[in-house]
Amino acid sequence: MALPADSHVHSEWSWDTGGPRSDAVGRMRATCARAVRIGLPALFFTEHLDIPGSWRAAPEDLQPHQRHYLDAAGRVAVDPLDAAGYLDAVDRMRHAFPDLYIGTGVELGQPHLAGAAAAEIIDLGRLDRVLGSLHTLDLGGGPAEPVTLFREHAPDVVLHRYLEEVPAMVRGSDAFEVFTHLDYAVRAWPAAEHGPFDPRRFEEPIRAAMRAIADGDRALEMNTRRLWPWMARWWVEEGGRAVSIGSDAHTPEALATGLPEAAAMLEHEGFRPPRRPEALWRLG
């Protein structure tokens, strides 16, 4: 089976890699070179588009190379996406790797809340792919990521509230085409204290979130950081008809991780690879 497109990739233009002025410089080129070596037909550089200072954190909630973004008030004051620099870099890569489809894109955090501010940073309409991500949630005290919220609230409360925010995000923004990593909060699930995450305990709110995404005519991303067999199955059962596949790679070495397994899982559930590798997978 040929590799599908990797529709969720980050380079030095994402703040959480260290940014374009860090030692992450060169990751975009190295990622493209790896794509060619492994026979990847297409990828999208979906760089983080987050609004500086819009969420709070503690130092232990961030990776060491990210902690310098934390300001005196405990806000994560990231550098805004350098749209001109990013788009120029993609253009250079397209000339350097003419046989590789390289799509532009962003991963827009909280598009229902950040749409106006994001539009001041980059023209979303000129991009090939816009992912919508729910990274933060306000349970009192200001928006924070799940890793922070799990320290402050019961895990069931955090996850239920996270999933309840999904329909609001879909209703509140038409800027994004794909809802990415629906299981984002699960990445920080406090298994040591509360045991492994069991999706069956949250099946109905997960399905309700999926129905909202499907009713909003969006695609759902199969994020290969952790592949859940139930996710594709429940997505179909709740009316989902389109998916993308993304590794969420932040380094060249992580590119395309899990893509063959995701493709096999999707074909088992009735999705078919597109004629053009950069297009979405669709049912039937």
N, C-alpha and C positions, 0 to 999 in steps of 0.2 A: 504494500500500500504506500502510495506517495505521501509525503508529509503534507499536512494542511498548512495554511497560513498561521503564523503566530500573531494574533491580533492585539496583544497587550505586552508591550516591550518598553523598557525605560533605558535611558542613556545618561550621559553627564548633564543633560538639560533638565533632569528632574532633581529637585532640591534634596530628596532623601538619599541620593547616591553621593552627595557631597557638593553637587553643583558644578557649573562649567569652569569655576576657578579652582577646583580641587584636583586631587590626583586621579579623579575619575575621567579627566579629559582623555579623549581617544576611545571611549567605550562605544560610541556610535559606529565609528569605522571598524573597530574590532568585532562588533556584533554583526555588521554586514558581511565582513570577511568570513566569519564563522557560518553565517547563513548559507553562503555560497559553498563552503566546504562540505556542509552536511546535506545539501540539496534542498534547502528550504525555499519554496517558490516565492513567498511573499511575507512581509512583516509590516506592522504598524508601530511607529514610535509614538506611543501615547503618553506623553510627558505629563507629570503632575501639574495640574492647574488648581492650586489652593490659594486661599486668600490669606495673606500674612496677618498673624495675630488673631485669627478667628477662632482659635481653640486653645485650651489650657492643658498643661501637662506638668508632671514632676520629672526631675532628671532621670529617675529609674524607669520612666515610661518610654524613654528615647534611647536609641542606640548611641554609643559613645561619640560617633562622628556626627551625630545630629544635635548634640546637646548645646552647641554654641548658638543655636537658634533660639534657645529659651531666654526670654528677657527677664528683667527684674520683677515683673508682675506675674511671672509664671505663664506667660503666653508664648506660643510657638510662632516667632516672628520670622518666617521663612522668607527667602528672596523670591519675589514674584518671577514667574516664567519670563525669560527673555525671548519674546516671541520672534523678533527679527533675527536674533542670533540662531535660534532653533530652526526656523524655516530656511535660513541660508545654509545651515549645516546639512539639512535633508537634501537640499538641492545639490550640494557638492557630492553627497553620497550617491544620488541618482546618476550623476555623471560618472562617478568612479565605479559603480556596480550596475551597468545598464541592463543586465539580464535578471536582476532581482527587483521585484515589485516592492517599493518602499513607500508606504502610505504615511501621510501626516495625521496627527491626532493629538488629543489630550485626554487625560483622565480627570474629569471635572468633579471635584469634591462638593457634595451638597448642592447640586445645580438648582434646586428649588429655592435655596437661600442665597446662593452666590452668583446667580446668573448675571445680574447687572454689573457687578464688580468684575466678573470674568470677561464680559464683553468689552470692558475698557482695556483689558490686557491683550486680547487676541480676538480676531474675527473668526468666530466658530464656524461660520458659513463657508469659509474657504478651506476647511479641513476635510480630510477623507473619512475620518472616523472620530466620533466623540463618545467616550465612555462616561457613564454616570456612576459615581461611587458614593456610597453613604459611609463616610469615615468617622463622623462625629455625631454626637447626640447630646442634647441638653436635658439632664435630669435634675437640674437645679445646680446653681453655682457656675453656669456657663458651659458651652459645648466642650466635650472632651471625647477622646477615642475610647473604645471599649476597654483597652488595657488599663486605662485610668478608672473608668466607671466600675469595673469589676472589683477594684479595691474599695470602693465606696458604697456599693449596693449589692444586694443579693443577685447572683448570676441570672436567675430566672427572670427577675425584674428587668435587668439590662437587656436580655435577649428578646423578651416580649416587646419592650418598648422600641427596640431597634427594628424589629419586624413590623411593628405598627407604623413606623415612620415611612416605610417603603411606599405605600399608596400615596402619602402626602408628597413624596418626592416625585412620583410619576405624574400626579395631577398638577404639580406646581411648576413643571418645566418640560418644554418640548425640545430642549437644546441637545439632548443626548439620544443616541440610537440604541445603545446597548447598556443594560444594567449589569454592572460587573461585580464579581465576587459577593454574591448574596450571603455567603457564609463568612463574611469578613469578621464579624464579632466573634465567631467560633475560633478564630486563630488565637485569641487571647483567653479562651475559656479556661477557668482556674481548675484544671483537672486534678491537681495535687490535693486540693481541699474538697472538691465536690465530685470527683470521679470523672471518667471519660464522658465526653459529650454524646448524648443519645438523641438523634434527630426525631425519634418517635415521640419523645416527650413534647416536642414543639411542632408536630406535624401540621396541625391545623393552622397556626399562624404562619408557618412557612408556606403552606399552600395558599393561604389568603394573600400573602405578599406576591406569590407567583401569579395569581389570578389578576392582581392589579397591574403587574408588568405586562402580562399578555393582553389584557383589555386595553392597555395604553399603546398597543401595537409596537412594543419594543422587543428587542432580542434579549436573551439571557446568556451571559458568558459562562462557559465551562472553564473555570479557572483551575489550572493544573497544579497549583501549589498543593491542593488536596482534592482528589477526584472522589466524588460521592456518587455511587451508582444510583441512589434514589433521586438525585437532583434532576437528571435528564428524564427519568421516568415520571416523576411528579410534575415536571414542567409540561410534558405532553398531556398528562391527564388534566391539567388545569388550563389547557387551551393554548399553550406555547407552541409556536410554529417556526421560530427562527432562533439560531444560536450562533455564537462565535466561540472560538477556542483561543485561550491566551495563557501563556506561561507566567505572566507577571514578572518576567526576568528583569533584574536590576544589574546583572553582569553578563558579559558575553557568554560565559560558560553555562549559564542557566537558560539560555535561549532554547526554545523548543522542547524543554523538559516536559515529559508526559503527553506530548501531542499525539503520538501514535495510539496510546491507550485511550485518550479522549475520543479520537476519531472512531476507534473500534466500538466504544461504548455508545456513541451517538448513532452509528449505523445500526447497532443492535436495537435501538429505540425507534428506528424508522427515518432518521435524518439522512440526507444524501449530500455528498460533497458537491460544491458548486462547480460549474464549468470554468469560471474564472476563480482562481484560488483565493483572491482577496475578497470575494463576496461572502455573504453570510451562508451558513448551512441552513437548509429548510427541510421541513417534514414532507415525506412522500416523494 
